[in-house]
């Protein structure tokens, strides 16, 4: 079910209306605290410095039966590129072997690559 919405609050409201769910139902299905969903639904997405975390957005998508792209777009976040489980495991394994300085360098490099990609779009 593709929901065309302007923001995360509208997505949650429409989902609840369409499926007849309460916030409690959505919280139970997604594993996200009701208070967090309430803050998203009321338009207070500032649950972090950049809004909802990708981890919570993924849990929400799964519990709501939506695609990650739909939820990330509604939350105003960059839509993550697809990555299979094996690739993600390999990446995380390698990342965990790095010391703090190398992790910082990798994160800075990845951020620069992401910004470069956005500027070419």
Phi, psi and omega in degrees: 000116180266122179252122177266112183221162180274328183207176184296321179300315179294323178299314181296314180299314181294319178300314180297318179295312183297321185260353182070028182267154170264170175298325179297319178297313180297321178297314180297316182293327185262344183076023179250137180303142178304322181298323178293313179298322178299317180294323176295316183293327180276003176091001178268082183277356186284061177272003177197176183295337180240018181096195183302143181288149176304324180298313180292322179297321177295318178298320179297314180302313181297312181293330182271350182075030179249165175280154177300320180300316179301314185289316180297319179298315179297328180277357179075024180253156175298136180283123183291143175289148180297143178214126180285162185301320181296318179296318179295318178299315180297316180299312180297322178300312180296317180301318182291341178278349182277150174278174186301319181294316179293325176296318179299316179297315180297315180297319178296317178297315180295322178297317179297320179295320179295317179295321179297319179297317180297321184288337178275345182281000000 
